[in-house]
């Protein structure tokens, strides 16, 4: 007997957390300078108005930075800092040597959710927003970045000022745990049992002092508005506390994955979701994504989409819809891949605000036909015969002969198998015969 899982009520933020509208007001205030440079870029750097960036990189060209400084009454350094913040918050998107407004800028004044997602994107990128000082080993910096979520969780649970010395103790413990997990045993002279130890400044196992790196991390997080530092204490701001709570909730969701696919590869997870209803599948995607960095998750999903299983291709892009804006650069980068292009075009159209029912209008007739064959392949492999017959009705061609002509011309590698399966499933003998004939012609290369 099937048993329904109990519905998990939507979690409530900790008592004292400002209302969502107030959090959005704080985020808008903290990102006001970034929004201003993004609006300036939207007006001044449109098509035909010159390049925005230097050498095809995301950094502003000198000419553009000076232009913005003159018009906005800022220094060039302020312009560059605001530009970087706008990019990290998704208010500006850079493609080669051109810049355009991000989708969040369009929704900035009316959509609190878009504003908060923009601020959380900046919060996640704190180590990029305030680069580490020179002279530190990259490995030590990476360890501190990896350890900071636990430090932030402690700050969030403390719900008030915490001595920096206490945070340094916690950071040292977490870095040691990270090294132990990698089985990195520090080498060097060991004290004999009973030998008194002289207190030493806290440092990573490779001898890198952690205090300067903690100071950098706290000031970087302060620069994005996540916490405040003063008098030897650190305190999360309301926005910072809310963001850390959101991250902790994501981890809890991951731990309560309904179908248990959290630790699976993208391909295995997608196969598991192929048997789920859409809402249950989306919950599984969210849990799987919450358990890993966004960048590597997107890369893994696209790798799964490149495989031979058409069902996984469609499901991978459904999972990428859950990822949202952070996936856009990688999705846009696959537009040149014929296998993924129709899926990527639909994803980008919906991401830019098109109604899902109208998004197909961005496809050419050939792309739509290729997608029809690919979807039919997924149905043939994983669905039932009636589904394949119904799929015939979704074709953009007005008649079956027109569909067969264009299917033969599109060159999908699964064309023969799809047509054979459709002929076997269709109840109309005359139509089935025509479809079988088309399959034979594709197979033999004849007319």
C-alpha positions as CSV (number, residue, x, y, z in Angstrom):
1,X,0.0,0.0,0.0
2,X,1.4,3.4,-0.9
3,X,1.8,5.9,1.9
4,X,1.9,9.6,1.4
5,X,4.8,11.4,3.0
6,X,3.8,14.0,5.5
7,X,3.9,17.5,4.1
8,X,6.7,19.5,5.5
9,X,5.4,22.9,6.4
10,X,7.3,25.9,5.0
11,X,9.9,26.8,7.6
12,X,9.7,30.2,9.3
13,X,12.7,32.4,9.8
14,X,14.0,32.9,13.4
15,X,12.0,35.2,15.6
16,X,13.1,38.8,15.1
17,X,13.9,38.4,11.4
18,X,12.5,41.5,9.6
19,X,9.6,41.0,7.1
20,X,10.6,40.0,3.6
21,X,9.7,43.5,2.3
22,X,12.0,45.1,4.9
23,X,14.8,42.8,4.0
24,X,14.3,43.7,0.3
25,X,14.4,47.4,1.3
26,X,17.7,46.8,3.1
27,X,19.1,45.0,0.0
28,X,18.0,47.8,-2.3
29,X,19.7,50.3,-0.1
30,X,22.9,48.3,0.1
31,X,23.0,47.8,-3.7
32,X,21.8,51.3,-4.7
33,X,25.2,52.2,-6.1
34,X,25.4,49.0,-8.0
35,X,21.9,49.5,-9.4
36,X,22.9,53.0,-10.5
37,X,25.9,51.9,-12.5
38,X,23.8,49.1,-14.0
39,X,21.2,51.6,-15.2
40,X,23.9,53.9,-16.5
41,X,25.3,50.9,-18.5
42,X,21.9,50.1,-19.8
43,X,21.5,53.6,-21.2
44,X,25.1,54.3,-22.3
45,X,26.4,51.0,-23.5
46,X,23.7,49.8,-25.8
47,X,24.4,48.4,-29.3
48,X,26.5,50.8,-31.4
49,X,27.8,52.8,-28.5
50,X,31.2,51.3,-28.1
51,X,32.8,48.5,-26.1
52,X,32.3,48.3,-22.4
53,X,35.1,46.0,-21.3
54,X,38.8,45.6,-21.9
55,X,40.2,42.8,-23.9
56,X,36.9,40.9,-23.9
57,X,37.0,40.5,-20.1
58,X,34.4,41.5,-17.6
59,X,36.5,44.4,-16.2
60,X,35.7,47.9,-17.4
61,X,37.8,49.4,-20.1
62,X,39.6,52.6,-19.1
63,X,37.6,54.7,-21.5
64,X,34.2,53.4,-20.2
65,X,35.2,53.8,-16.6
66,X,36.2,57.4,-17.1
67,X,33.0,58.0,-19.1
68,X,30.9,56.7,-16.2
69,X,32.9,58.6,-13.6
70,X,32.3,61.9,-15.5
71,X,28.6,61.3,-15.9
72,X,27.9,60.0,-12.4
73,X,30.2,62.3,-10.5
74,X,32.3,59.4,-9.1
75,X,36.0,58.5,-9.1
76,X,37.1,55.8,-11.5
77,X,37.8,53.5,-8.5
78,X,34.3,53.9,-7.3
79,X,32.9,53.1,-10.7
80,X,35.0,50.0,-11.0
81,X,33.9,48.8,-7.5
82,X,30.2,49.5,-8.2
83,X,30.6,47.7,-11.5
84,X,32.0,44.6,-9.9
85,X,29.3,44.6,-7.3
86,X,26.6,44.9,-10.0
87,X,28.1,42.0,-11.9
88,X,28.2,39.7,-8.8
89,X,24.6,40.6,-7.9
90,X,23.4,39.9,-11.4
91,X,22.5,43.5,-12.3
92,X,24.9,43.6,-15.2
93,X,25.8,40.7,-17.5
94,X,29.0,40.9,-19.6
95,X,29.3,39.0,-22.9
96,X,32.7,39.5,-24.5
97,X,33.2,43.2,-24.9
98,X,29.6,44.2,-24.4
99,X,27.4,44.6,-21.3
100,X,23.7,44.4,-20.9
101,X,21.3,44.8,-17.9
102,X,20.6,41.6,-16.0
103,X,17.1,40.4,-15.6
104,X,17.1,41.4,-11.9
105,X,17.6,45.1,-12.9
106,X,14.3,45.0,-14.9
107,X,12.5,43.7,-11.8
108,X,14.4,45.7,-9.3
109,X,11.6,48.1,-8.2
110,X,8.7,45.7,-8.2
111,X,10.0,42.2,-7.3
112,X,11.3,41.8,-3.7
113,X,12.3,38.2,-4.6
114,X,14.6,39.3,-7.4
115,X,16.2,41.9,-5.1
116,X,16.9,39.3,-2.4
117,X,18.2,36.8,-4.8
118,X,20.6,39.4,-6.2
119,X,21.8,40.2,-2.7
120,X,22.3,36.5,-1.8
121,X,24.3,36.1,-5.1
122,X,26.6,38.9,-3.8
123,X,26.7,37.3,-0.4
124,X,27.8,34.0,-1.9
125,X,30.5,35.8,-3.8
126,X,32.0,37.6,-0.8
127,X,35.5,36.3,-1.4
128,X,35.4,37.8,-5.0
129,X,33.9,41.1,-3.9
130,X,36.8,41.8,-1.6
131,X,39.9,39.9,-2.9
132,X,42.3,38.5,-0.3
133,X,45.5,40.5,0.5
134,X,48.7,39.6,-1.2
135,X,51.2,37.3,0.4
136,X,49.0,34.4,1.4
137,X,49.1,30.8,0.1
138,X,46.2,30.1,-2.3
139,X,45.6,26.8,-0.5
140,X,45.2,28.5,2.9
141,X,42.8,31.1,1.4
142,X,40.7,28.3,-0.1
143,X,40.6,26.5,3.3
144,X,39.4,29.7,5.0
145,X,36.7,30.2,2.4
146,X,35.6,26.6,2.8
147,X,35.5,27.0,6.6
148,X,33.6,30.3,6.8
149,X,30.1,28.7,6.4
150,X,30.5,27.1,9.8
151,X,31.8,30.4,11.3
152,X,28.7,32.2,9.8
153,X,26.4,29.5,11.2
154,X,27.8,30.0,14.6
155,X,27.3,33.7,14.3
156,X,23.7,33.2,13.2
157,X,22.9,30.8,16.1
158,X,24.6,33.2,18.6
159,X,22.1,36.0,17.5
160,X,24.4,38.7,18.7
161,X,28.0,40.0,18.9
162,X,30.7,37.2,19.1
163,X,34.3,37.9,20.1
164,X,36.6,37.6,17.1
165,X,39.0,35.5,19.3
166,X,36.2,32.9,19.6
167,X,35.6,32.9,15.9
168,X,39.4,32.4,15.4
169,X,39.2,29.3,17.6
170,X,36.3,27.9,15.5
171,X,38.1,28.7,12.3
172,X,41.2,26.9,13.4
173,X,39.2,23.8,14.4
174,X,37.3,23.8,11.1
175,X,40.5,24.1,9.0
176,X,42.1,21.3,10.9
177,X,39.0,19.2,10.2
178,X,39.2,20.0,6.5
179,X,42.8,18.8,6.4
180,X,42.0,15.7,8.4
181,X,39.2,14.8,6.0
182,X,41.8,15.0,3.2
183,X,44.1,12.8,5.3
184,X,46.8,15.6,5.4
185,X,48.9,14.8,8.5
186,X,51.3,17.6,9.3
187,X,54.9,16.6,9.4
188,X,57.5,17.9,11.7
189,X,58.9,17.3,15.2
190,X,56.4,15.9,17.7
191,X,56.5,16.7,21.4
192,X,57.1,13.8,23.7
193,X,54.3,12.9,26.1
194,X,54.2,15.2,29.1
195,X,56.2,17.9,27.4
196,X,54.6,21.3,28.2
197,X,53.4,23.1,25.1
198,X,54.1,26.8,24.5
199,X,51.0,28.6,23.3
200,X,51.4,29.5,19.6
201,X,49.4,31.8,17.4
202,X,46.6,29.9,15.7
203,X,47.6,28.8,12.2
204,X,46.8,26.3,9.5
205,X,48.6,23.0,9.5
206,X,51.0,24.4,6.9
207,X,52.1,27.2,9.2
208,X,49.9,29.9,7.6
209,X,48.6,32.3,10.4
210,X,44.8,32.3,10.4
211,X,44.2,35.6,12.1
212,X,45.0,37.8,9.1
213,X,42.8,35.6,6.9
214,X,39.9,35.7,9.3
215,X,40.3,39.5,9.4
216,X,40.1,39.6,5.7
217,X,37.1,37.3,5.6
218,X,35.2,39.3,8.2
219,X,35.9,42.6,6.4
220,X,34.9,41.1,3.0
221,X,31.6,39.9,4.5
222,X,31.1,43.4,6.0
223,X,31.8,45.0,2.6
224,X,28.8,43.1,1.1
225,X,26.6,44.0,4.1
226,X,26.5,40.6,5.8
227,X,28.0,41.6,9.1
228,X,29.6,44.4,11.1
229,X,32.9,44.4,12.9
230,X,34.0,46.5,15.8
231,X,35.5,46.4,19.3
232,X,36.9,42.9,18.7
233,X,33.4,41.5,18.0
234,X,31.5,40.5,14.8
235,X,27.7,40.6,14.4
236,X,25.6,39.5,11.6
237,X,23.3,42.1,10.0
238,X,19.6,41.3,9.7
239,X,20.3,40.5,6.0
240,X,23.3,38.4,6.8
241,X,21.4,36.4,9.5
242,X,18.5,35.8,7.1
243,X,20.9,34.7,4.3
244,X,22.7,32.2,6.6
245,X,19.3,30.9,7.8
246,X,18.3,30.4,4.2
247,X,21.5,28.4,3.5
248,X,20.9,26.2,6.6
249,X,17.4,25.5,5.5
250,X,18.7,24.5,2.1
251,X,21.0,22.0,3.8
252,X,18.0,20.7,5.8
253,X,16.0,20.3,2.6
254,X,18.9,18.4,1.0
255,X,19.1,16.1,4.0
256,X,15.3,15.3,3.6
257,X,15.5,14.5,0.0
258,X,12.2,12.6,-0.7
259,X,13.7,10.1,-3.2
260,X,17.1,9.8,-1.8
261,X,19.1,11.0,-4.8
262,X,21.2,13.7,-3.1
263,X,24.5,11.8,-3.2
264,X,24.0,10.5,-6.8
265,X,25.6,11.8,-9.9
266,X,23.5,14.1,-12.1
267,X,22.7,11.3,-14.5
268,X,21.6,8.9,-11.7
269,X,19.6,11.7,-10.0
270,X,17.8,12.5,-13.3
271,X,17.0,8.9,-14.0
272,X,15.5,8.7,-10.5
273,X,13.4,11.8,-11.2
274,X,12.1,10.4,-14.5
275,X,9.6,8.3,-12.5
276,X,8.4,11.3,-10.4
277,X,5.6,13.8,-11.0
278,X,6.8,17.3,-11.9
279,X,6.4,18.8,-8.5
280,X,8.2,15.9,-6.8
281,X,10.9,16.0,-9.4
282,X,11.4,19.8,-8.8
283,X,11.7,19.1,-5.0
284,X,14.4,16.5,-5.8
285,X,16.3,18.9,-8.1
286,X,16.2,21.6,-5.4
287,X,17.6,19.2,-2.8
288,X,20.3,17.9,-5.1
289,X,21.4,21.4,-6.1
290,X,21.4,22.6,-2.4
291,X,24.0,19.9,-1.6
292,X,26.7,21.1,-4.1
293,X,28.2,24.3,-5.6
294,X,26.1,25.8,-8.3
295,X,28.9,25.9,-10.9
296,X,29.8,22.3,-10.7
297,X,26.1,21.3,-10.5
298,X,25.4,23.1,-13.8
299,X,28.4,21.6,-15.5
300,X,27.3,18.1,-14.4
301,X,23.8,18.6,-15.6
302,X,24.9,19.8,-19.0
303,X,27.3,16.8,-19.2
304,X,24.3,14.5,-18.5
305,X,22.3,16.4,-21.2
306,X,25.0,15.6,-23.8
307,X,24.5,11.9,-23.4
308,X,22.4,9.6,-25.7
309,X,19.3,9.4,-23.5
310,X,16.9,12.1,-24.7
311,X,14.8,11.8,-21.5
312,X,17.9,12.9,-19.4
313,X,18.3,15.9,-21.8
314,X,14.9,17.2,-21.1
315,X,15.1,16.5,-17.4
316,X,18.5,18.2,-17.2
317,X,17.1,21.4,-18.5
318,X,14.1,21.2,-16.1
319,X,16.7,21.0,-13.3
320,X,18.5,24.0,-14.8
321,X,15.2,25.9,-14.7
322,X,15.4,25.4,-10.9
323,X,18.9,26.8,-10.9
324,X,17.7,29.9,-12.6
325,X,20.0,32.9,-13.4
326,X,23.3,31.5,-12.2
327,X,23.1,28.9,-15.0
328,X,22.6,31.4,-17.8
329,X,26.3,31.8,-18.9
330,X,26.8,28.0,-19.3
331,X,23.4,27.5,-21.0
332,X,24.2,30.3,-23.4
333,X,27.6,28.7,-24.1
334,X,26.0,25.5,-25.4
335,X,24.0,27.3,-28.1
336,X,26.5,26.1,-30.7
337,X,25.9,22.4,-29.8
338,X,23.2,21.1,-32.1
339,X,22.0,18.5,-29.6
340,X,21.5,21.1,-26.9
341,X,20.6,24.2,-28.9
342,X,16.8,23.8,-28.9
343,X,16.7,23.1,-25.2
344,X,19.0,26.0,-24.5
345,X,16.9,28.4,-26.7
346,X,13.7,27.5,-24.8
347,X,15.5,27.9,-21.4
348,X,16.8,31.3,-22.3
349,X,13.5,32.5,-23.7
350,X,11.7,31.5,-20.5
351,X,14.6,33.0,-18.4
352,X,14.1,36.3,-20.3
353,X,10.4,36.4,-19.4
354,X,8.7,34.6,-22.2
355,X,5.6,32.6,-21.4
356,X,6.5,28.9,-21.4
357,X,3.6,28.2,-23.8
358,X,5.0,30.8,-26.2
359,X,8.7,30.1,-25.8
360,X,8.7,27.6,-28.7
361,X,8.4,30.6,-31.1
362,X,12.1,31.3,-30.7
363,X,12.9,28.0,-32.5
364,X,13.3,27.7,-36.2
365,X,11.1,25.1,-38.0
366,X,14.2,22.8,-38.2
367,X,15.0,23.3,-34.5
368,X,11.4,22.6,-33.6
369,X,11.4,19.4,-35.7
370,X,14.7,18.2,-34.2
371,X,13.3,18.8,-30.7
372,X,10.1,16.9,-31.7
373,X,12.2,13.9,-32.7
374,X,14.4,14.1,-29.6
375,X,11.3,14.2,-27.4
376,X,9.7,11.3,-29.3
377,X,12.9,9.3,-28.7
378,X,12.5,9.9,-24.9
379,X,8.9,8.8,-25.1
380,X,9.8,5.7,-27.1
381,X,12.5,4.7,-24.7
382,X,10.7,5.4,-21.4
383,X,7.0,6.0,-22.2
384,X,4.0,4.0,-23.4
385,X,2.7,3.6,-26.9
386,X,-0.4,5.9,-26.4
387,X,2.0,8.7,-25.3
388,X,3.9,8.4,-28.5
389,X,0.7,8.6,-30.6
390,X,-0.3,11.7,-28.7
391,X,3.1,13.2,-29.3
392,X,2.3,13.1,-33.0
393,X,-0.3,15.7,-32.4
394,X,2.3,18.2,-31.0
395,X,4.2,18.5,-34.2
396,X,4.4,21.9,-35.8
397,X,3.7,20.5,-39.3
398,X,0.1,20.6,-40.4
399,X,0.1,17.1,-41.9
400,X,1.8,13.8,-41.3
401,X,3.4,13.8,-44.8
402,X,4.9,17.2,-44.1
403,X,6.1,16.1,-40.7
404,X,7.7,13.0,-42.2
405,X,9.5,15.0,-44.9
406,X,10.9,17.4,-42.4
407,X,11.8,14.6,-39.9
408,X,13.8,12.8,-42.6
409,X,15.6,16.1,-43.5
410,X,16.5,17.1,-40.0
411,X,19.1,14.3,-39.5
412,X,18.4,13.3,-35.9
413,X,20.4,10.2,-35.1
414,X,17.3,8.5,-33.5
415,X,15.0,9.2,-36.5
416,X,14.7,5.6,-37.7
417,X,14.0,4.2,-34.2
418,X,11.4,6.9,-33.5
419,X,9.6,6.3,-36.8
420,X,9.6,2.5,-36.3
421,X,8.2,2.9,-32.7
422,X,5.6,5.3,-33.9
423,X,4.5,3.0,-36.7
424,X,4.2,0.1,-34.3
425,X,2.2,2.2,-31.9
426,X,-0.2,4.0,-34.2
427,X,-3.7,2.3,-34.6
428,X,-4.2,3.7,-38.2
429,X,-2.8,1.1,-40.6
430,X,-2.4,3.5,-43.5
431,X,-0.6,6.0,-41.4
432,X,1.5,3.4,-39.8
433,X,2.5,2.1,-43.2
434,X,3.5,5.6,-44.4
435,X,5.6,6.0,-41.2
436,X,7.3,2.6,-41.7
437,X,8.1,3.6,-45.3
438,X,9.7,6.8,-44.1
439,X,11.8,4.9,-41.6
440,X,13.0,2.5,-44.3
441,X,13.9,5.4,-46.5
442,X,15.9,7.1,-43.8
443,X,17.6,3.8,-43.0
444,X,18.6,3.1,-46.6
445,X,19.2,6.7,-47.5
446,X,16.7,6.5,-50.3
447,X,13.8,8.7,-51.4
